[in-house]
Amino acid sequence: MRPFLRSLCLLASAALILCGLSIPALADPPEVEVTASRTTASPGDTVTVTVKVTNVHSFTILGAHAQLLSNPGPLTSQTTLEGCTGGTGPCTTFNNGSDPVGYEAPVGSISGGGSATVVFTLKVASGATAGAQVLQGAISGSNYGTFPFDGPTLNVITDADAAVRLTAAPRLGILVPRIDFTVKVTGNGPADLNSAQVTTTLPPGTSGSGCTPAAGKVTCSFGHIAVGSSSSSSFSVPLGLLNIGVPYTFTATRTASSPHDPTPGNDVSTVQCTVVTLLLVTCQP
C-alpha cells in the first residue's frame, strides 16, 4: 500500500474510534459446515453430504476425522454408506458405545487455520422410516473433538401413490384387426416412484403382444416416475372370427411398486370391449 493511502486508512480508523464506533474483527469460520445435495429423499435414493471441518485454534488437531451423523439417529439405520471423497483414507462407520451411529473419514492432522472437506455418498435404506433427520457434522481427533454441529434437515418419505389407467383403441381391418391398449401410471406422490409393475388380465380366448405377455395376462414394467409425471406402455390383443359377438373385460392392476403405495383405490383400471364384427369394435371404461 502506498504511504499516503496507509495514512488515510489510519486517519479513518482513528475517526471511527473517536466517534465511539468500533471496527468489527473478522469472524472465525465455523468449525463444521454441513451441506446436502437434496433435502427430500425416499428409500433407494442417493444423497451426497459435504462435511467441511476447520481448525479455528492455534494448535494442531492430530489424527483428525470428519464425521457425519444425524439427530434423531442413528444415521446408519436410515442410510447405507456408498463411498466418500476428500479424505486421506477410506470412510467407515463409527460407534457410540457398541452400535454404529454415523460415518467418518480420516483427514490427517489439521494445523491452526487449516481445513478439510469430505463428501459422503449415502443411499436411503430400503427399511428407512419416514420422518425428518437433522444431518450433523463433527471433528474427532486424538487431542481434540467437537460436539455435533447441526446442518440441513433430510426428510425421508416412504410412500408413493401409483395411479393406474387402462385405455383401449380398436385398430380394425380385414387383415390384422386388433385392439391396442395403453397402460398409464401416474406418480401422485408424496415421493417419486422408483418402479412400478402393472399386470393386465386377458379374457379367455385372447392373447397379448407387447410389454411381457404370458398365458392369460400381460405385464408392463415402469422405472422412475417423478411426482406429477406419468409413464405409459402399450400392448395389443389381436382379434379373430371367434371373438365376434363376445363382450370382453380387460383389467389392469398394480401388482408391485416402490416405495410403498398408500392409496390402493386407484390401483385398478378396467376396459370393456365388444366385438360386433371385425370392422366394428366398441370399448369403454
Secondary structure, DSSP 8 states (H G I E B T S, - for coil): --HHHHHHHHHHHHHHHHTT----------SEEEEES-SEE-TT-EEEEEEEEE--SSS-EEEEEEEEEEESS-GGGTEEEEEEESSSS--EEEEETTEEEEEEEEEEEE-TT-EEEEEEEEEE-TT--SEEEEEEEEEE-SS-B---EEEEEEEE--BEEEEEEEEEEEE--SSS-EEEEEEEEEEEEES-BSEEEEEEE--TT---BSSEEETTEEEEEE--B-TT-EEEEEEEEE--GGGTT-EEEEEEEEEEEESB---GGGSEEEEEEEEEETTEEEEE-
